[in-house]
C-alpha cells in the first residue's frame, strides 16, 4: 500500500487569501510547468514518477483513466498546485498521490482544496469509486491533517516502510463513498493479535460489530523448505503475471504491479513482487500457492529479499483468510492496517488487512503523527515488543 506516500506540503491552513484560483484538469501543455513545480518544491528527491517522469505524466494526463487536477492563479496564469487520483475502474478504488503546492502560496489552502475536489469528483462521477486511499509521510503533520480535514479516515501505519534519508513511517487513510461501509461482509472472528487493530478501526469508522476472538491456529505439518531464485526480466514477469491472472487465484493488490518474480528452484512456487531497492521496500503482490504453504520457506525468502536490499516487506490479505493471516503472524509479520470494504465482489464489500515485517530495528526518530494515529502506533509497538522482547528467554546458568 505504500510506494507512493503523499508528500503534499500545504498544511490545511487559512483560506482567507485573495488569490483567484481556478481548479481544472491538467493538459499535456501543462507538463513542463508541472515538472518545474515538483522540482522547485522537492528538488531531485521526489520519490514518484508522477512528478518527475515526463513520459509517465503525459501518459496519465492523456490516457483518460485517471484524474489529474491543477490549481492556477488566474491573474498570473501560472500553475500553483497539483493533485492526482489514480483510478482502478474495475475494482472501483482510487489512490490520491502527487499533491503539491507552490511555496509562495502555501497559506492559501491550495492543496486542501485540490484534495477535496479531486476526491469528491472520484467518489461521485459517472463511474464512482467506492473508496479513495492515500499514504502520507510522518516527517510533518501537515499532509495528515489536510487529509483528515478532507474526510479521510485513519486506518493504520507502516513503520520503517521507506528508507529515504532515514527509515520513515507512513500512514494509511481512506475516504469512502456514502453507503459503501454498510455493504461490508463482516467477519465473525479475528485472531487475538488482530483484535486491537480491529477495535481501533471500528472506532474510526463508527462500527459497533465486534467479532469473536479466535485462538491461535497451529499450522499443518509444514512442507519441505524451498530455495528461491529471483527473476528480474520485467517484460517476462509482466507476461507471466498476465498469464497467471487468467486463472482463478487471488491477485488483488490495487496499483501494485510486480517487477520481479521469486520462483522456487523446484518450480512449485511463484511469488510475484514489487521490489524497490532505493527505498528498501518490497510488496508480495501475489502467490500461486496459499501463504501458509510458505511456512518452512519464509525465512529463506526473507533472507534472499534482504540480500536484494529489501528491508520492509508487506502483503495484502482478505481479513477472512484466517489460516494465511496466522501463517504470516507465525513468520513475524505484524498487522499494520485494516482496510474495510476494500474490494467489491458481486455487490458485496470485503475487508482486507495489510501485514508487514521490518527487517531492521524500529526507527521512529522524528516521527510526527496526528492524534488518530496514536492508537495504531501503540498497538503496533506493543505487538513488536511481544514478538522481539517479551519472548526473550533468560537462563540462570545453573544446572
C-alpha positions, -999 to +999 in steps of 0.1 A: +000+000+000+029+024+004+052+030-025+038+065-032+035+084+001+016+116-002+040+144+004+018+175+000+034+204+017+003+225+023-009+222+059-046+229+059-040+265+067-060+296+063-081+300+032-086+337+035-063+346+006-075+368-022-058+347-048-081+340-077-077+302-080-091+281-109-091+243-105-092+224-137-080+191-153-043+191-163-035+191-200-004+179-220+006+216-223+010+217-186+037+190-183+067+213-185+053+237-159+043+207-136+078+193-138+092+226-128+068+229-099+076+195-085+114+201-089+111+235-073+094+221-042+113+188-039+144+191-059+156+157-071+142+138-041+106+133-051+100+096-050+074+090-077+072+093-114+041+115-114+062+145-106+095+136-123+089+114-154+077+134-185+066+102-203+046+088-173+030+122-166+020+127-203+006+092-204-016+097-173-029+131-185-037+119-220-049+084-210-083+095-197-083+068-170-070+088-140-079+123-126-052+150-126-062+184-113-042+216-112-048+249-095-039+280-114-035+316-103-059+332-128-043+366-125-007+354-131-018+324-153+006+300-136+002+266-120+003+268-082-009+233-072-014+198-084-030+165-073-036+131-089-062+104-082-051+072-099-082+051-106-088+014-109-122+013-126-126-025-124-120-025-086-138+008-080-108+021-060-086+052-063-053+064-049-046+100-041-010+110-048+014+137-060-002+166-041+019+197-042+015+234-039+038+264-049+059+276-020+046+312-025+010+300-020+013+277+010-011+297+032-039+297+006-053+263+012-045+251-023-035+215-015-066+211+007-089+224-020-073+201-046-076+171-023-112+177-016-122+185-052-103+155-066-116+131-040-152+142-044-151+140-082-137+105-080-163+094-055-193+109-073-185+108-110-204+088-137-185+057-126-180+065-089-153+048-069-161+030-037-131+045-019-100+066-023-069+059-002-037+077+003-005+073+023+013+102+040+047+106+054+052+114+091+080+139+088+054+166+093+017+168+104+005+189+075-004+162+050-021+141+076-042+169+090-051+181+055-065+147+045-083+142+078-099+176+074-110+164+039-129+134+052-102+107+051-103+081+079-071+069+095-067+031+091-031+023+101+006+029+099+036+013+082+067+016+104+101+016+086+083+014+052+107+035+033+144+042+035+149+078+024+174+099+044+164+076+073+137+049+078+103+065+077+069+055+088+039+063+066+002+063+074-028+049+056-061+067+054-092+063+032-124+082+022-154+062+014-184+068-009-216+072+012-233+038+019-202+017+010-194+007+045-230-005+050-224-032+024-195-049+041-195-087+046-184-087+083-161-114+096-173-133+125-139-138+142-104-125+141-071-136+157-063-122+191-034-103+176-057-087+151-084-077+176-067-045+189-063-032+154-100-041+146-112-022+177-092+009+167-106+008+131-141+002+144-139+035+164-127+053+133-155+042+110-182+042+137-189+005+135-202-015+165-196-050+152-172-069+175-160-103+161-152-132+183-115-137+192-100-168+175-075-189+194-041-193+176-043-220+150-014-244+146-003-247+110-005-281+093+027-301+091+049-278+070+062-289+037+098-291+026+119-259+029+123-243-006+151-224-022+143-194-044+158-176-073+149-141-085+139-132-120+142-096-128+133-096-165+104-072-162+087-079-195+088-116-188+074-110-153+046-089-167+037-116-193+039-143-166+017-123-143-009-117-170-010-155-177-013-162-140-042-137-136-063-157-161-065-184-135-089-182-105-063-172-079-062-142-057-042-113-073-059-083-058-034-055-050-045-022-065-018+000-081+009-025-074+024-042-105+051-069-100+085-062-114+103-093-100+094-130-097+107-152-069+105-188-081+113-219-061+140-240-077+117-269-080+092-249-100+063-254-075+060-218-061+060-185-078+058-152-059+051-120-079+065-090-061+072-053-065+108-045-053+122-010-049+158-012-039+164+026-035+140+028-005+144-009+006+107-017+000+090-049-012+054-059-017+044-095-022+017-089-047+005-125-053+014-161-050+004-192-069+000-211-036-016-202-003+006-181+020+005-209+046+024-231+021+055-210+027+057-220+064+090-237+061+104-213+034+096-178+045+128-172+064+148-183+034+127-160+011+132-131+035+170-136+037+170-135-001+150-103-001+174-088+024+203-097+001+185-077-026+182-046-004+146-052+007+142-045+044+105-038+046+081-064+033+043-062+032+014-081+017-024-077+015-048-104+025-086-108+028-095-105+065-115-137+062-083-157+053-076-168+088-051-195+081-030-173+059-030-145+084-020-169+112+008-181+090+021-146+085+019-140+122+039-171+128+065-157+104+067-125+125+046-103+102+025-078+121-009-063+113-003-027+102-036-016+088-072-027+082-090-015+050-127-021+054-149-025+023-118-025+001-129-049-026-163-053-042-174-088-054-209-093-067-221-061-050-207-071-016-177-054+000-149-073+018-123-062+043-086-066+038-056-065+061-020-053+054+006-075+071+042-061+072+076-071+085+106-048+090+140-065+089+157-037+109+151-023+144+122+002+146+134+037+138+107+062+149+130+092+153+114+125+142+081+109+135+051+132+138+016+117+138-019+132+142-038+121+173-060+095+155-029+075+145-015+072+181-036+041+189-024+024+157+012+032+166+007+019+202-008-014+191+020-020+165+047-012+191+031-035+216+030-064+192+065-057+181+077-058+218+058-091+223+075-106+193+110-093+198+114-086+236+088-104+257+097-138+241+134-134+252+144-164+272+168-158+301+187-186+317+203-185+352+234-205+342+227-231+369+221-268+360 
